[in-house]
Amino acid sequence: IRQFYMRKIKFFEQNLKFFLEKILKNFPLIDQLHPFFCDLLNILFNRNNYKIALNHLHKAKIKISQLSQNHLRLLKYGNSLYNCKQIKKAGFGKMCKEIKKLNSSFVFLEKIRVHLKKIPKIDPHRKILLIGGSSNTGKSCLMNKLTRVRESKKNMKNKTRFLILGHLINKFWTWQIIDTPGITTWDLNSLTSIEMQSVVAFLNLNYRTLYLIDMNLEFTSKIQTQIKILIGLRKLLKKKERIFILTKTDLGWEKTINQKKK
């Protein structure tokens, strides 16, 4: 009888530890990642809370092992069938209680898992071409023309909200084309989490950049604002190969500008 209930407790312990270990292995260790991914994940969520949630799971796994050992020791001295059954029941209850304590950690990690699925599989060691600029300058249209990626803007403002990855093969070289979210302000301290993704890409990746500027007078972001944003990013673009592109020339905006402004 004792051996029967001891096998039940061991089986229950092994299953709980198996699922906890599977969750821990599926989530990356931030300190072992490339600086680009490390900073990007820190923008999407608080890295300290992430480490605390994983630590809670690790501690729960150790606690379950201790509870299992304690109740296996008690079962060795079980006098009757009823006594052994109550010990097994108490052990299951305490181990389940430890799992219930992880509810908030599981909810937090599930939100992180959703964010991780949205991060493109960028290889920082391969050739990269970054498409940058202010919002609504035509970055996504250029991305659609250069690659097979077809971006669909589901938000009302038609803005890219995440880094988009595409590939272009030129002379047997495969280039990674990255479309970055548009930047709306030149003050780096007041950028949103969406715009900070672009800054992280500019800061940590080894790339060549296509920087788009829309000179159209009807454009929502004025030319002066775009120039100030470019000046604010000059430290990040320093020592990088860059090409500046004036977009939307089919609208004929260059004909309305006098020679002095040109």
N, C-alpha and C positions, 0 to 999 in steps of 0.2 A: 504493500500500500504506500509506504513512504517513497519508494522508487518511482511509483506512478505519478505522485504529486510533485516530486522533485523534477521529473522530466517536463511536466507542464510549466513549472516556473522557469526552467531553463529555456524552453521553447519560446515562452512569452518574452523573456529578456532578450533573446537573440533577434527576434523579429523587431522589437522596438529599437535596438541598437543598429540593426541593419538599415532601417528607414532613416534614422537620424544621420548615420554615416553617409548614406546616399545623398541626403540634402546637403551636408557639409561639403562633399566632394564636388557637387554640381555648381557651387558658388565659388567664384575665384577669390584668391587672397590678393587684396589691393596692393600690398607692399611688394608683391612679386611681379606686378604688371609693368608694361611700358609706361613711361611718364604721361604719354598722351591719354591712354585709357584710364590711368590713375586720376588725372585731373578731370577727365570727362565724367567719370563716375562720381567724383566728389561734387560736381555741379548738379547732377541729376538727383543725388540724395546725400545725406550727411554720412560721411565715411565712419565717424565715430559710432553713430547709432548702428551702422551696418556691422562693425566689429563686435559691438555689445550683443547684438542679436545672435551672431554666430557663436559667441562665447556662451550664451545661455544654452544653446543646443549642446555644446560640448560638455558643459557642466551637468546638464540633465542626463547625458549618456553615462557619465561617471556615477552619478547618483543612483541611476537604475541598476548599475552593476553592484553597487554597495547594498542596495535593498534586496536584490536577488540573493547575494551571498548570505545576508543576515537571515532571510527566511529559509534558505536551504539548510542553514545551521540549526534553526529551530525545528525543522522537519525531522532531523535526525533523532530528536527526543519526543516525537509525537507518540502519544500513548494509545490513541484510538483513531478510527476512521473519521469521526466527527472532528477531533482535534486537528488532524492533518488537513481536513477540508477547510477549516476556519483559518489556519495559517496560510494556506494557498490563497484564500479569498482576501485576506488582509494584505498579502504581498501584491496581488493584482491591483487592489485598490490604491495602494501607495504609489505604485509605478504609474498608474493612470493619472493620479493626481499630479505627478511631476510633468506629464505630457500636457495636462490642462493648463499648467502655469506658463507654457510656451505659446499660448494662443496669440498674444500680442506680437511675439517674435515671428510667428508663422505668417501673420497678416502683413507685417512689415516686409518680410522677405518675399512674399508673393508680389507686392508692389514693385520691389526691386527687380524681380524676375521679368515683369512686364517691360520695365525700362531697358533691361539688358537685351531683350529681343529686338528693340528698336535701334540698337547700336550697330552700325554696319561693320562688316568684317574687313577692316582696313589693315593692310600689312605695312607697317611703318618703314620696312627695309626695302620696299620696291618703289619704282618710279611713281611719283604722285604729282598731279596737276590740280591745284586748288582754284576754284572759281569764287571770287570774292566781290564785295561791293555792297552798296546800300540796298534797301528793300525795293522791290519792283523795278530793278534795272535790267531784267531779262536774263538772270543767271540760270533759272530753270529751263528757259527756252533754249539757251545755248547747250545746257546739259542734255536736253532731249535730242538735239541735233548731232552732238558729238558721240553719244552712246545710244544703246538700245533701251536705256531706262526711260520710262514714260511716267513722269511725276504727275500725280493728281492732287490738286489743292482742294481740300475739303473744307477749309476754314473760309470765313467770309472775306478776310482781307487778302486772300491769295498769297500767303507768305509761307515760305519753307520753315518748318518748325524743328526739323532734325537734320543731321548730316546725311546726305544722300550719296551713295557710292555707285559709280558706273565704270565700265572698262572700255578702253580704246586701244586697238592694235595698230601700230604704225611702224613700218620697217622691221617687223618681227619683234618689236618691243611692245609689251603690254603695259599701258599706262592706267593708273588708277585715277579716275576723274571724280573729284569730291565737290559737290554743291553745298555751300555753306549758307546758313541763315543770314539774312540781311541785317546790317548794323544800322541803327537809327540815330545814334548819338556818338559824339566824339569823346565823351567822358567815360573812361573805362570803369570808373567806380559805380556808375549808375546803370550799367548794362543789365538786362534781364538774363535769366538762366538760358533762354533760347539763344540769345546773342553771344553769351559767353562760350557757347560751343564753337563758334567761329574763332574766337580769340584763342581758345585752347588749341585748335587745329593750326592756326598761324604760329603759335608759340612752340609747339612740341614736334611738329612733323618736318621732315626734310623734303621740300617741295619746290615746284615752280608755280607761279601764280598768274592767273588771268584776272585782272582787276577791272571791273566794269563800271563805267561812269555814264550816267544818262544826262545829256545836256539839254534835253527837251524842256522848254520854258513852262509847259503845262504839267510837268512832272510834280508829284506831291512833295518830294524832297528837293529843296532848292540846291542849285549848283554849289553855293557857298557852304552849305551843310555837308555836302558830299566831300568837298575839298578838306573841310575841317576833320571829318572822319578819317580821311586818308592821311592827314598830318598826324592825327592821334595814333594811327597804326604804323607809322613809319619805323618805329623801333622794332616792331615785330617783323616787318618786311625787310629789315636791313640784312644785307649779305644774301638775299634771295633773288633768283632770277624772276623778273616780273615784266608783264606786258600789260599796258593800259589800253582798254578798248572803249571807244565812244559808241554807245549803242543807239538803236532806234533811228538810224539815219534815213530810213525810208519815209519818216514823217516829214522830212524836209526842214528840220529845225535849224540846220546850219545856214539856210538861205535867209532866215530872219535876223541873224546876228551880224552886226557890222564888223568891219575889219579890225577895229580896236579891241573888241571883246574876244574875237578869235585869237 
